């Protein structure tokens, strides 16, 4: 199957954060789910009669977004929200999150850093669920009483963390002591983790810790990073505090997430270690508007928002690789993932640097190297927009997203674009799963 996006008004290919990655009045040929050619448009040139043609002379085309900080099993952090996502209908809610993240959020690949299991990744890969292609950490490692240890409002009587309780394919998020930490990394690798996610500092939304406190001890974090490296896995760290960021970098964490108290000295250390940063600017802004959170949590919200934009500017000035990650955990965030682009631009990051961190750069850093760029041979994962979202991603908020293609198939019904349906590959995948379950 061939699809020609003809005379694209403006196209960003995802290969760089500079002007050389921009193209105007070009033809993009897609063939069998891959990019086949990107060439200047020549009026009157002969077309391949086998190709479907879509006039893109008024459109902007970009690679599909790559969200480097997702949680497809979270639809809010209040007790009722957590209970719903761990209840008997959890798979239905996960399917809804996956679908809207792809179709409305424009995310064609997502790195889930806590919650998603291998069956969810497989369900997407085999077409049983429609959603972004997944990279998974399975859970987020935390100490007892740490950021991932949610025990409900009556914590005096709680025995088990409610956020991601142990389940088939997902061990406990909680571990204490170097050898238990090593064992947990081994379990996650056995469960199909693509990376290890660890809390190097306390968090904002967790009521039982404070930002200036320590999470893992140095020997515990060292054990986690060493065990991950031995299995070819990178480590991403939830890290707000300066001490947590330094601890993470010292012991081998590759990606720092949130970075609220990053400063110039820590930027230099991150450079030495070859680390990346994923600021999650949007979710920290959304926290300021959240209702019904404990006073202790809102105090931490105030602390991080007083410093976060400065931290992003430090990362920018220090030329650290800045990745796009939404941390979409609040109601109404899933399906609006492009808002992270908007908030990074507001924090002072130039638009093309933001786009690179959401496409080609992100793909390279999370090990999804067959996507993220619109060059021959790559997966045909791309967005078609009615306005220049490269210059101003906020235009997505006003309906600019026309189509989302994943492996060359559309999901929003743009005329001329072949659409993915549940009846094809999904049916075959379901039949294969049923056959397998019968032995």
N, C-alpha and C positions, 0 to 999 in steps of 0.2 A: 504494500500500500504506500502510495506517495502523496504527499501534501505539499503544495508550494504556497508559502506566504510571500505574496508578490509585492514588490515595491514598498517594503516596510519603511515608514516615515523616519523612525529612529529606533535603533537596536543597540542594546548593550550586551556584549558577549561574555561578560563575567571573568575575563582573563586577567584583568588589571584594574587598578583604581584610578587610572589616568585616561586622557582623551583618546588614546590609541585603541581603547576597547569600545569606543562609540562608532557607530556606522549609520549613515543616512542613505535612504533610497537604495535598499538592497533586497535581494531575493534570498529567502531561506528555504531550502529544500529539505524536507523530512522524508525518510524512507524506512519503512519497517521499524518504526519506533526510535530511530536514530537520526541525528543530524547528518545529512548527506553533503550539503554544500551551502556556503554563504558567499554570494557573489554580488557585484554591483548590478543594479537593475538596468536593463537595456530595452527601452521601448521597442516593440516590434520584433524582438528576438523570438525564435521558435520555442514553443513550450512542449514539454513531454505530454503527449496525449493521454497517458495513463495517470497523470497527476491531477488531483483535485486542486483547485486554485481559490485562494482567498485574497481579495484585494485589501492590502494593509497600508495603503497610502496615507491613511489618517491615524494610524495606530503606532503605539510604542510597544516594543517586544523586549522582554528581559528573560534571563533564566528563571526557573522556578525558585522560590525562596527555600533556603536551608536554615531551619530553626535549630540552633545548637543548645537550647535549654527548654525542653518541653516536659509536660506531665500529663499524659493522656488519661490517667486514672484519677485526676483531681478536678472537681467542679465546685470548689470552695473549701475552706478550712475550718468551718464551724462543725460542731459535733454531728449535726444532722446531715451536712454535706458529706462528711467522711463516711458516715454510716450508709448513706445511699450508694456510694461508690464501692463499698465492700459488701453490699447486700446481694440478694439473688438476681437482681436485674443489672448487675455491674457490667456485664458484657454488652448490654444494649446501650448503656451510657457511654462506654468506651467507643462503640461503633459511631455514635452521634458525634463525639469529640473528634475522632479521626476524620469523619466525613466533612465536617465543617472546617476543620483545619486545612484540608486539601482544597475543597471547592470554594470556600469563602475567604480563607486566609491566604491562599496562594502558596502554601507550603507543600512542596513535592517530596522533600526529604526532611525527617525530623530526628534529632537525637534526644531520646527520652532519658532524663537523668534521675529517674525514680518512679517506679510503679509498673511500667509496661513489662510484660513477660514475653518469653520466646513464642508462646502461642499467638500473641497479638501480632508480633513481627511476622510470623509465618502466615497468619490469616491475611495480612495485607499483601505479602509477597505472592501468595497463591490466588489472590483475587476474591477471597471469601468476604473481606471487608474492603471498602474503598477508603483510602487514606494515604498520607505521606509514607514513603518508604522509611522504615525505622532502623535506627541504631539504638541500642538499649544498654542501660547500666543495671537493670532489673530492680535495684533498690538504691537507697542513699545511705551509706554507712555513717553511723552516729554512735556515740557512747550512750550508755544508760543515763537517762535524764537529759540527753542532749537534744539537738535541733529536730531530729526525726522521731523523738520519743513523745508522741502525743497521747496523753492518758485521760483526756476529757476534763470537764470542769471540776469534778470532785476527785482531784488527783490523790487524795488521802486513801481512797478505796480502790483506785485503779491498779490493775496488775499487769495489763498488757498494753503496749503501744497500739493505738487504733489507726494510725496513718496508713501503713502498709503492713498489715499483719502477715505472718508467715503463711504461705499458700503453696500449692504445687507449682514448682518452677520459680518460686520466690522465697528465699530464706529470710530470716529476720534481718532487719536493718541495723539492729543493735549488737555491738560487740565491744568487749573490754579486755585489755591485756594484749600484748603482742601476738601470742599464739592463737588466741581466739580471732584476732583480726586477720591473721594469715589464713586460718581455716575459712573465714567468711569469704575472702577473696577467691579461694579455691572453689568454694561452693558456687559463687557467682559465675566463675569461668565455666564450671560444669553445667550451669543453667543457661549458658549461651550469651553471657554479657559481652558486649563489644567494647566496653570501657568500664572503669570503676569510678563511682562518684562517692566522694567522702566529704564530711563536714570538717573543715579545718578551723572553723570558728562557730560560735553560737549564731542563732538566726534571729530574724525580726519577728516572724509570725509565731514562733514557739514561745509559749508563756512561761516556761520554767527555767529560762537561762537569761543571761545578760551579755550584751555584745562584748564587753571587756573581759569576760571570763574565758577560760580555755576550754576547748572541746577535747580532742584527743591529746594525749601526752606525746612528746617527741618520739619515743620508742614505738608507740603504737602506729603513728602515721608513717614512720620509717618502715615498719613491717608491712603495712598496706602497700606502699609504693614499691617496695622491693619485690613483694609477691606478685604484684601486677606486672612489673617489668619482666619477671621471669616467665610470664605467660603471654608476653607480647601485647599487653593492654596498657593504654595510657590512663592516667588518672586526672579527673576533673574535680575541682574542690570548690564547694560552697565556702566563700571566704569574704567576710565583711571587714573584720578588724585588721589593723596593721600587724598585730602579732600573729593572727591567723594566716594572713597573706605571706608573711616572712617564713612561718613554719612550713607552709605548703611548698614554697619555692625551695627552701633548704633541703627538703626531703624528696623532691622529684616530681611534684605535681606539674602537669603540662598546661592545664587550662584553669585560670582563676575566674570564678563566677561571682558576680555582684560587685566586688572591688571597692566598696564604699569608702574605705579609708586608705586607698592607694596614694602614695606620695612619690616624689621624685627619687628618693633613695630606693624605694621598692621597685620603681620602674627600671632602674639600673640593674638591680638584682634579677628582675624578670628577663631583661635582655641577656644577661650572662647565662641564664638557664634555658633560653629559647622558649619562653612561655608565651601563651596567648591570653587574652582577656575576653570575657563575655559579660558586659556590664549589666544587662537586664534593667535598663533604665525605665521601661514602661511599667513593669509590675511594681517598682518602688513608688512611682507616681500614683498608681492605682491604690496602693495602700493608704495614701493620704485621704482617699475618699471612701474607704471601707467603713461600714457601719457595724456597731455592736462588738467591736474587738476590745479585749481587756485593756485597762489603762496602761499596764506595763508594756503591752505590745505597742500601743500608740506612742509611748515615750520613745521606744526604739525606732519607730517609723520617723519620728521627728529628728532623731540623731542622724540616721543615715541620709535623709533627704537634705540635711544641712551641708553634707559633705560630698554627696555622690557626683554631682556635675563637675566639681573640682577634680575628683578622681578620674573621671572620663577625660578631662582636658589634660591631666598628667599623662595618661596613657597615649593620647593623641600626640602631645608634644614629644614624647619619648619614642614615637614610631613603633609602639607595640601593635601586633596584629589584633584588631578589634573584630570580634565575631558577633553575629546577630543571634540573640537568644531571648525569648519572651518570658519564660517562667510563668506561663499562663495558668494560674491557679485560682483566679477569682471569677465569679460568675460574669459572663459577658465578654471574657477575654478570648476564649477559643473562637477561631474564625475571624479574628481581627489581628492576626499575627503581624501584619505589616505595620502595625502601630509601633513596634520596636524601632523600625526604620525612622519613623516620624520623631520619636523621642531622642534617638541618637543624634539626628540632625539638630534638634533643639539644644542638645548638650554641646554642640559646636563641631561635630564630626562632619567633614565635607560629604555631600551626598554620594559621590562615587566611591568614597572609602566605605561608606555605610553599605552600599550595594555590593561592593566586592566582599565585604565581611558576611554578606547574606547569600553569596553565590559561590564563585570560584574559590576564594580563600577558605570559606567554611567547608566546602567539599574536601579540599586538601587536608584540612586539619582534623576532620572527623573520619577520614578514610573512605569517603564516598567519591572516589576519583573518576567515576564514569559519568558524573553529572556535575551541574554547577556552572558549566560553560557551554556556549553555543558554537562549538567548533566541530568539524567533521569527525564522526565516530562516537560522539557523546550521546547519551540518552536524550531524547527529545522531550525534556522537561522545561516548560517555558510558560510565561504569562503574556497575554495580549491585553493591552490597556488602551482606552480611548483618549487618554491625555498623557502628558509628559510626567509620569511618576518618577522618572529618574531625577529630574530637577526638584520635584516636590512630592515625596511619597504620601503626603496628606491627601492627595487627590484620590487615593483609594477610598478614603472615607466618604467621598461624594460619588461613588459608583463607577469609578474609572476601570475597575477590573471587569473585562469582558469574557475572558476565557482562561482556563488553567489546563494545560496539556501535560500529561504524564505519560512517558513512553509513546508520545505521538498521538494520544487520544485525549479528546476534550471532555469536560465535565459540566460546562455551563451553557451549552447549546448554541454557541456562536455559529451562524449560518456558514456552511461549507466545511466545517471542521468535523471529522469523524468522531463520534462520541463513544465513550466506554459505557457499556451497560452491564447489569448484573447477570444477564442471561447467558453470556458467553463463557469466558474463562472461569468466572465464578462458579457456574454450574458444574463444569468439569472438575474444578478444585473440590467442591463439596462432595461430588460423587467419589473422588479419590479418597477423601478423608473418611467417608462412610465405609468404603471398602476396607480401608486400613483398620478402622475400629472393629470391624467384624473379624479381623485376623486373616 
